[in-house]
């Protein structure tokens, strides 16, 4: 799949995800450096993938989903980026983000490849959103066509509430 990053076309690495696919477990790194596994999270999961929390669009996006998470029943919001766990923890503290789980894919890039969201030329994750049900079946997918743009918040939230 192709997206653009700052207007330059980029081929994403990994397997493109589609509605109806079932996701296998993946691992990432928690802010305390422990191992995060998707299988640890029960129920519905909204995965918000961003290039870096320290950019304006990512900052605004995660703040928005943190606010929305307070009114989402039975949904865990997980934000994943290539930021180091220390930077994620620092950013969450400074931003007051406490209703989403932040995890890092810097070590193994397991998420990036499993979800077909790896930007190989820059080593980041493409902006994308995935809604998984309690059985890890994909119910919503958005690979944002221009990585530096905002996702379609309304469509993602409508899918969560459906």
N, CA, C and O of each residue as an XYZ file, in Angstrom:
648
protein
N       0.847     -1.169      0.000
C       0.000      0.000      0.000
C       0.895      1.235      0.000
O       1.960      1.243      0.618
N       0.452      2.274     -0.698
C       1.212      3.519     -0.743
C       0.480      4.630     -0.010
O      -0.745      4.737     -0.068
N       1.253      5.449      0.679
C       0.778      6.690      1.283
C       1.808      7.748      0.905
O       2.809      7.448      0.255
N       1.554      8.979      1.314
C       2.576     10.002      1.136
C       3.018     10.492      2.501
O       2.247     10.502      3.461
N       4.267     10.896      2.564
C       4.843     11.440      3.787
C       5.478     12.760      3.393
O       6.527     12.788      2.750
N       4.838     13.853      3.782
C       5.304     15.167      3.367
C       5.230     15.348      1.870
O       6.039     16.063      1.278
N       4.237     14.686      1.246
C       4.039     14.788     -0.196
C       4.820     13.784     -1.021
O       4.585     13.663     -2.223
N       5.739     13.064     -0.408
C       6.543     12.073     -1.121
C       5.901     10.699     -0.992
O       5.650     10.246      0.125
N       5.627     10.018     -2.117
C       5.037      8.673     -2.047
C       5.962      7.690     -1.328
O       7.174      7.674     -1.541
N       5.348      6.870     -0.467
C       6.080      5.870      0.301
C       5.292      4.562      0.261
O       4.079      4.552      0.473
N       5.981      3.476     -0.009
C       5.373      2.143      0.035
C       5.484      1.632      1.462
O       6.585      1.545      2.007
N       4.350      1.293      2.073
C       4.370      0.764      3.433
C       4.848     -0.679      3.419
O       4.525     -1.441      2.508
N       5.620     -1.047      4.434
C       6.112     -2.413      4.575
C       5.199     -3.166      5.535
O       4.629     -2.580      6.456
N       5.071     -4.453      5.311
C       4.210     -5.286      6.147
C       2.961     -5.677      5.377
O       2.822     -5.378      4.191
N       2.061     -6.348      6.071
C       0.843     -6.843      5.446
C      -0.307     -5.880      5.675
O      -0.660     -5.588      6.818
N      -0.895     -5.383      4.588
C      -2.025     -4.460      4.714
C      -3.196     -5.170      5.400
O      -3.511     -6.321      5.096
N      -3.821     -4.462      6.322
C      -4.940     -4.998      7.096
C      -6.258     -4.548      6.464
O      -6.379     -3.425      5.974
N      -7.242     -5.449      6.486
C      -8.563     -5.154      5.939
C      -9.634     -5.489      6.965
O      -9.417     -6.314      7.853
N     -10.792     -4.847      6.840
C     -11.930     -5.185      7.691
C     -12.242     -6.664      7.487
O     -12.299     -7.151      6.357
N     -12.441     -7.367      8.594
C     -12.720     -8.800      8.549
C     -11.513     -9.664      8.866
O     -11.667    -10.829      9.234
N     -10.310     -9.110      8.730
C      -9.093     -9.864      9.095
C      -9.084    -10.122     10.601
O      -9.646     -9.346     11.375
N      -8.455    -11.196     11.002
C      -8.225    -11.458     12.422
C      -6.742    -11.239     12.689
O      -5.878    -11.745     11.973
N      -6.475    -10.477     13.728
C      -5.112    -10.086     14.045
C      -4.485    -11.067     15.024
O      -5.074    -11.413     16.048
N      -3.291    -11.501     14.692
C      -2.521    -12.326     15.621
C      -1.948    -11.414     16.700
O      -1.956    -10.192     16.559
N      -1.466    -12.001     17.746
C      -0.865    -11.225     18.822
C       0.350    -10.471     18.292
O       0.998    -10.922     17.347
N       0.656     -9.346     18.885
C       1.900     -8.644     18.609
C       2.443     -8.140     19.930
O       1.722     -8.047     20.923
N       3.727     -7.816     19.923
C       4.321     -7.294     21.147
C       4.928     -5.926     20.877
O       5.317     -5.600     19.756
N       4.994     -5.138     21.944
C       5.608     -3.814     21.912
C       6.208     -3.582     23.290
O       6.264     -4.505     24.103
N       6.652     -2.374     23.561
C       7.307     -2.073     24.826
C       6.469     -1.064     25.605
O       6.111     -0.002     25.096
N       6.163     -1.425     26.862
C       5.419     -0.529     27.747
C       6.325      0.609     28.219
O       7.545      0.548     28.063
N       5.728      1.628     28.788
C       6.506      2.759     29.292
C       7.460      2.363     30.413
O       8.459      3.046     30.639
N       7.168      1.258     31.126
C       8.075      0.796     32.185
C       9.106     -0.209     31.657
O       9.802     -0.860     32.436
N       9.197     -0.329     30.331
C      10.106     -1.220     29.605
C       9.693     -2.686     29.635
O      10.413     -3.540     29.117
N       8.547     -2.987     30.233
C       8.012     -4.339     30.187
C       7.450     -4.623     28.801
O       7.325     -3.727     27.966
N       7.115     -5.883     28.576
C       6.564     -6.295     27.288
C       5.052     -6.142     27.280
O       4.363     -6.634     28.174
N       4.546     -5.462     26.274
C       3.110     -5.344     26.039
C       2.740     -6.375     24.985
O       3.444     -6.534     23.988
N       1.641     -7.068     25.206
C       1.102     -7.995     24.205
C      -0.355     -7.654     23.990
O      -1.090     -7.405     24.945
N      -0.770     -7.643     22.744
C      -2.163     -7.367     22.428
C      -3.075     -8.323     23.174
O      -4.163     -7.934     23.598
N      -2.649     -9.568     23.342
C      -3.466    -10.582     24.011
C      -3.759    -10.251     25.470
O      -4.654    -10.848     26.067
N      -3.017     -9.308     26.052
C      -3.266     -8.887     27.440
C      -4.520     -8.020     27.553
O      -5.088     -7.886     28.636
N      -4.947     -7.439     26.449
C      -6.067     -6.496     26.461
C      -7.329     -7.225     26.022
O      -7.412     -7.739     24.906
N      -8.296     -7.259     26.908
C      -9.557     -7.937     26.614
C     -10.579     -6.929     26.093
O     -10.454     -5.729     26.336
N     -11.575     -7.414     25.387
C     -12.626     -6.548     24.864
C     -12.212     -5.844     23.583
O     -11.251     -6.242     22.924
N     -12.951     -4.787     23.236
C     -12.664     -4.018     22.025
C     -11.421     -3.174     22.225
O     -11.133     -2.700     23.324
N     -10.685     -2.999     21.118
C      -9.457     -2.209     21.151
C      -9.451     -1.231     19.988
O      -9.682     -1.616     18.841
N      -9.187      0.031     20.285
C      -8.985      1.036     19.246
C      -7.496      1.348     19.251
O      -6.972      1.914     20.210
N      -6.822      0.975     18.172
C      -5.387      1.187     18.081
C      -5.136      2.419     17.233
O      -5.527      2.490     16.068
N      -4.475      3.384     17.846
C      -4.159      4.651     17.195
C      -2.649      4.662     16.966
O      -1.875      4.809     17.912
N      -2.234      4.507     15.711
C      -0.812      4.481     15.388
C      -0.388      5.858     14.886
O      -1.019      6.430     13.998
N       0.683      6.376     15.463
C       1.166      7.710     15.095
C       2.674      7.668     14.866
O       3.368      6.843     15.459
N       3.188      8.561     14.002
C       4.638      8.599     13.779
C       5.425      8.993     15.029
O       6.380      8.306     15.391
N       5.041     10.090     15.699
C       5.743     10.531     16.895
C       4.868     11.466     17.713
O       4.295     12.414     17.177
N       4.763     11.200     19.013
C       3.938     12.025     19.895
C       4.413     13.469     19.955
O       3.639     14.361     20.303
N       5.669     13.708     19.621
C       6.246     15.050     19.706
C       6.026     15.893     18.453
O       6.758     16.854     18.218
N       5.034     15.545     17.655
C       4.683     16.374     16.503
C       3.274     16.919     16.723
O       2.481     16.325     17.454
N       2.969     18.030     16.101
C       1.705     18.719     16.385
C       0.469     17.892     16.050
O      -0.480     17.875     16.835
N       0.452     17.215     14.922
C      -0.730     16.427     14.544
C      -0.888     15.228     15.469
O      -1.997     14.937     15.917
N       0.202     14.532     15.758
C       0.146     13.375     16.665
C      -0.296     13.813     18.055
O      -1.128     13.159     18.684
N       0.260     14.915     18.526
C      -0.104     15.471     19.826
C      -1.612     15.718     19.886
O      -2.277     15.283     20.826
N      -2.147     16.410     18.890
C      -3.575     16.730     18.861
C      -4.426     15.464     18.741
O      -5.476     15.355     19.374
N      -3.974     14.524     17.939
C      -4.722     13.280     17.726
C      -4.844     12.467     19.011
O      -5.933     12.022     19.371
N      -3.725     12.278     19.698
C      -3.760     11.460     20.908
C      -4.527     12.172     22.015
O      -5.239     11.525     22.783
N      -4.395     13.486     22.110
C      -5.201     14.244     23.084
C      -6.690     14.066     22.788
O      -7.489     13.903     23.711
N      -7.063     14.098     21.519
C      -8.477     13.929     21.143
C      -8.975     12.539     21.547
O     -10.044     12.416     22.144
N      -8.211     11.494     21.226
C      -8.653     10.141     21.575
C      -8.610      9.910     23.081
O      -9.403      9.123     23.600
N      -7.709     10.572     23.792
C      -7.694     10.489     25.247
C      -8.998     11.056     25.808
O      -9.597     10.468     26.708
N      -9.434     12.192     25.278
C     -10.690     12.814     25.716
C     -11.882     11.913     25.368
O     -12.768     11.708     26.198
N     -11.901     11.385     24.163
C     -13.004     10.518     23.723
C     -13.052      9.225     24.537
O     -14.131      8.680     24.770
N     -11.895      8.734     24.967
C     -11.823      7.466     25.705
C     -12.647      7.502     26.980
O     -13.106      6.459     27.446
N     -12.843      8.683     27.552
C     -13.610      8.782     28.798
C     -15.073      8.410     28.608
O     -15.756      8.072     29.575
N     -15.567      8.468     27.361
C     -16.975      8.148     27.120
C     -17.168      6.893     26.265
O     -18.278      6.624     25.804
N     -16.110      6.136     26.054
C     -16.212      4.910     25.259
C     -16.315      3.717     26.197
O     -15.377      3.415     26.935
N     -17.454      3.043     26.164
C     -17.662      1.882     27.023
C     -16.997      0.643     26.428
O     -17.077      0.403     25.223
N     -16.348     -0.133     27.276
C     -15.766     -1.419     26.886
C     -14.780     -1.319     25.729
O     -14.669     -2.248     24.930
N     -14.063     -0.202     25.630
C     -13.060     -0.023     24.580
C     -11.767      0.457     25.229
O     -11.769      1.419     25.997
N     -10.672     -0.214     24.918
C      -9.362      0.226     25.368
C      -8.690      0.932     24.198
O      -8.591      0.375     23.105
N      -8.228      2.155     24.428
C      -7.525      2.903     23.390
C      -6.025      2.719     23.610
O      -5.494      3.009     24.682
N      -5.364      2.233     22.574
C      -3.926      1.975     22.617
C      -3.268      2.863     21.568
O      -3.624      2.813     20.391
N      -2.318      3.666     21.997
C      -1.545      4.481     21.057
C      -0.165      3.862     20.933
O       0.481      3.534     21.929
N       0.276      3.708     19.693
C       1.578      3.097     19.445
C       2.381      3.986     18.506
O       1.861      4.523     17.528
N       3.652      4.125     18.830
C       4.574      4.911     18.001
C       5.965      4.308     18.135
O       6.174      3.344     18.871
N       6.908      4.892     17.412
C       8.301      4.474     17.530
C       9.037      5.278     18.600
O      10.223      5.048     18.837
N       8.349      6.218     19.248
C       8.982      6.987     20.319
C       9.498      6.040     21.400
O       8.892      5.001     21.664
N      10.594      6.396     22.009
C      11.100      5.588     23.114
C      10.119      5.633     24.281
O       9.445      6.645     24.472
N      10.022      4.574     25.057
C       9.088      4.538     26.185
C       9.254      5.717     27.147
O       8.269      6.220     27.687
N      10.497      6.158     27.360
C      10.746      7.285     28.264
C      10.096      8.551     27.723
O       9.507      9.326     28.478
N      10.205      8.759     26.413
C       9.613      9.935     25.781
C       8.093      9.856     25.838
O       7.428     10.868     26.064
N       7.538      8.663     25.634
C       6.085      8.502     25.722
C       5.591      8.850     27.120
O       4.612      9.581     27.267
N       6.255      8.335     28.139
C       5.849      8.610     29.519
C       5.957     10.103     29.823
O       5.070     10.677     30.454
N       7.042     10.728     29.374
C       7.224     12.165     29.587
C       6.107     12.951     28.901
O       5.513     13.851     29.495
N       5.826     12.595     27.628
C       4.801     13.298     26.871
C       3.433     13.134     27.535
O       2.710     14.118     27.695
N       3.067     11.919     27.919
C       1.764     11.681     28.564
C       1.633     12.508     29.838
O       0.582     13.100     30.086
N       2.683     12.555     30.643
C       2.655     13.343     31.868
C       2.462     14.817     31.587
O       1.645     15.473     32.235
N       3.202     15.343     30.631
C       3.107     16.769     30.291
C       1.767     17.111     29.650
O       1.255     18.214     29.841
N       1.191     16.171     28.886
C      -0.066     16.418     28.173
C      -1.293     16.060     29.008
O      -2.418     16.364     28.612
N      -1.090     15.424     30.150
C      -2.225     15.001     30.963
C      -3.004     13.859     30.334
O      -4.201     13.709     30.580
N      -2.336     13.060     29.529
C      -2.983     11.928     28.860
C      -2.935     10.726     29.794
O      -1.863     10.215     30.116
N      -4.120     10.280     30.227
C      -4.174      9.176     31.182
C      -5.304      8.180     30.906
O      -5.577      7.307     31.730
N      -5.960      8.311     29.746
C      -7.044      7.383     29.404
C      -6.701      6.495     28.217
O      -7.548      5.739     27.741
N      -5.472      6.579     27.740
C      -5.009      5.693     26.676
C      -3.738      4.994     27.159
O      -3.014      5.511     28.010
N      -3.487      3.835     26.610
C      -2.243      3.112     26.865
C      -1.280      3.497     25.749
O      -1.621      3.388     24.571
N      -0.079      3.948     26.110
C       0.929      4.223     25.080
C       1.986      3.130     25.134
O       2.484      2.770     26.201
N       2.314      2.614     23.960
C       3.353      1.592     23.842
C       4.254      1.942     22.665
O       3.853      2.635     21.730
N       5.481      1.441     22.739
C       6.485      1.739     21.726
C       6.809      0.509     20.891
O       6.912     -0.603     21.408
N       6.965      0.729     19.602
C       7.330     -0.342     18.669
C       8.789     -0.216     18.231
O       9.204     -0.843     17.256
N       9.569      0.602     18.957
C      10.937      0.905     18.542
C      11.832     -0.326     18.481
O      12.736     -0.395     17.648
N      11.590     -1.287     19.347
C      12.523     -2.410     19.516
C      12.405     -3.466     18.417
O      13.398     -3.804     17.772
N      11.200     -3.984     18.203
C      11.020     -5.092     17.258
C      10.249     -4.717     15.993
O      10.285     -5.451     15.005
N       9.562     -3.594     16.019
C       8.713     -3.171     14.888
C       7.672     -4.244     14.548
O       7.248     -4.380     13.401
N       7.278     -4.992     15.566
C       6.320     -6.078     15.392
C       4.957     -5.543     14.957
O       4.352     -6.064     14.019
N       4.478     -4.510     15.632
C       3.202     -3.903     15.241
C       3.280     -3.359     13.817
O       2.416     -3.651     12.990
N       4.300     -2.580     13.535
C       4.422     -1.916     12.235
C       4.346     -2.906     11.082
O       3.696     -2.639     10.072
N       5.006     -4.043     11.231
C       4.986     -5.044     10.167
C       3.684     -5.844     10.165
O       3.140     -6.141      9.102
N       3.182     -6.195     11.355
C       1.935     -6.960     11.445
C       0.763     -6.189     10.848
O      -0.123     -6.781     10.232
N       0.756     -4.874     11.029
C      -0.359     -4.038     10.565
C      -0.054     -3.325      9.246
O      -0.841     -2.487      8.806
N       1.062     -3.642      8.619
C       1.377     -3.032      7.329
C       1.502     -1.529      7.391
O       1.099     -0.830      6.462
N       2.063     -1.018      8.490
C       2.119      0.424      8.698
C       3.542      0.952      8.861
O       3.738      2.044      9.392
N       4.526      0.196      8.415
C       5.914      0.619      8.601
C       6.372      1.498      7.441
O       6.224      1.137      6.274
N       6.927      2.648      7.782
C       7.524      3.567      6.809
C       9.030      3.273      6.781
O       9.781      3.855      7.565
N       9.480      2.384      5.894
C      10.858      1.906      5.956
C      11.923      2.983      5.744
O      13.001      2.893      6.332
N      11.657      3.973      4.941
C      12.691      4.981      4.655
C      12.927      5.933      5.818
O      13.984      6.558      5.906
N      11.939      6.047      6.721
C      12.091      6.964      7.847
C      12.047      6.250      9.198
O      12.293      6.873     10.231
N      11.739      4.960      9.205
C      11.741      4.188     10.446
C      10.619      4.531     11.400
O      10.756      4.359     12.611
N       9.504      5.018     10.862
C       8.355      5.388     11.689
C       7.140      4.564     11.311
O       7.155      3.812     10.336
N       6.086      4.721     12.101
C       4.812      4.081     11.811
C       3.934      5.097     11.088
O       3.881      6.263     11.478
N       3.251      4.662     10.046
C       2.324      5.530      9.324
C       1.098      5.789     10.195
O       0.653      4.918     10.943
N       0.567      6.988     10.084
C      -0.651      7.323     10.832
C      -1.776      6.411     10.354
O      -2.110      6.376      9.170
N      -2.345      5.679     11.296
C      -3.387      4.714     10.963
C      -4.216      4.402     12.205
O      -3.777      4.608     13.336
N      -5.426      3.898     11.964
C      -6.333      3.555     13.059
C      -6.960      2.201     12.758
O      -7.348      1.915     11.625
N      -7.049      1.379     13.792
C      -7.620      0.045     13.663
C      -8.555     -0.206     14.840
O      -8.176      0.012     15.990
N      -9.755     -0.654     14.563
C     -10.687     -1.063     15.607
C     -10.797     -2.575     15.561
O     -11.126     -3.152     14.525
N     -10.521     -3.211     16.687
C     -10.614     -4.663     16.805
C     -11.701     -5.010     17.803
O     -11.840     -4.345     18.830
N     -12.475     -6.050     17.510
C     -13.479     -6.487     18.478
C     -12.816     -7.376     19.530
O     -11.593     -7.516     19.555
N     -13.624     -7.968     20.388
C     -13.093     -8.778     21.485
C     -12.348    -10.021     21.012
O     -11.583    -10.611     21.774
N     -12.568    -10.429     19.742
C     -11.864    -11.583     19.175
C     -10.716    -11.173     18.262
O     -10.157    -12.003     17.545
N     -10.367     -9.892     18.291
C      -9.318     -9.308     17.453
C      -9.628     -9.377     15.961
O      -8.727     -9.456     15.126
N     -10.927     -9.346     15.645
C     -11.356     -9.215     14.259
C     -11.439     -7.735     13.943
O     -11.994     -6.957     14.720
N     -10.890     -7.348     12.810
C     -10.833     -5.940     12.428
C     -12.211     -5.456     11.995
O     -12.848     -6.045     11.122
N     -12.657     -4.370     12.625
C     -13.960     -3.779     12.330
C     -13.844     -2.440     11.607
O     -14.801     -1.988     10.978
N     -12.682     -1.808     11.694
C     -12.463     -0.519     11.044
C     -10.963     -0.366     10.791
O     -10.135     -0.738     11.623
N     -10.634      0.186      9.628
C      -9.248      0.456      9.252
C      -9.173      1.810      8.571
O     -10.005      2.139      7.725
N      -8.179      2.586      8.944
C      -7.854      3.793      8.190
C      -6.340      3.955      8.157
O      -5.695      4.132      9.190
N      -5.792      3.890      6.955
C      -4.413      4.295      6.718
C      -4.541      5.708      6.169
O      -5.045      5.894      5.061
N      -4.097      6.700      6.918
C      -4.262      8.082      6.494
C      -3.401      8.299      5.242
O      -2.192      8.069      5.277
N      -4.022      8.744      4.130
C      -3.295      8.840      2.855
C      -2.045      9.720      2.895
O      -1.033      9.386      2.278
N      -2.108     10.835      3.611
C      -0.939     11.698      3.818
C      -0.616     11.617      5.297
O      -1.395     12.079      6.131
N       0.524     11.035      5.627
C       0.890     10.736      7.013
C       0.851     11.967      7.912
O       0.607     11.843      9.113
N       1.084     13.140      7.359
C       1.109     14.349      8.181
C      -0.274     14.958      8.405
O      -0.394     15.978      9.084
N      -1.324     14.345      7.842
C      -2.704     14.817      8.031
C      -3.366     14.123      9.214
O      -2.902     13.086      9.687
N      -4.453     14.714      9.678
C      -5.257     14.102     10.740
C      -6.054     12.931     10.176
O      -6.363     12.907      8.984
N      -6.390     11.956     11.028
C      -7.266     10.864     10.596
C      -8.712     11.364     10.548
O      -8.996     12.504     10.915
N      -9.603     10.513     10.099
C     -11.034     10.827     10.091
C     -11.594     10.436     11.465
O     -12.066      9.317     11.668
N     -11.528     11.386     12.394
C     -11.973     11.116     13.768
C     -13.415     10.636     13.813
O     -13.733      9.665     14.500
N     -14.283     11.315     13.081
C     -15.709     10.995     13.137
C     -15.988      9.573     12.668
O     -16.793      8.869     13.277
N     -15.329      9.141     11.588
C     -15.546      7.785     11.091
C     -15.041      6.745     12.096
O     -15.707      5.738     12.339
N     -13.875      6.988     12.673
C     -13.322      6.039     13.649
C     -14.229      5.940     14.871
O     -14.508      4.842     15.353
N     -14.686      7.075     15.369
C     -15.540      7.080     16.561
C     -16.906      6.477     16.258
O     -17.490      5.811     17.113
N     -17.423      6.701     15.052
C     -18.706      6.090     14.679
C     -18.559      4.568     14.648
O     -19.465      3.852     15.074
N     -17.434      4.074     14.152
C     -17.195      2.626     14.124
C     -17.137      2.069     15.536
O     -17.669      0.990     15.796
N     -16.498      2.792     16.453
C     -16.413      2.348     17.842
C     -17.797      2.265     18.461
O     -18.100      1.325     19.196
N     -18.623      3.235     18.167
C     -19.960      3.309     18.794
C     -20.996      2.419     18.113
O     -22.089      2.221     18.643
N     -20.658      1.883     16.940
C     -21.626      1.047     16.193
C     -21.829     -0.295     16.868
O     -22.603     -1.119     16.382
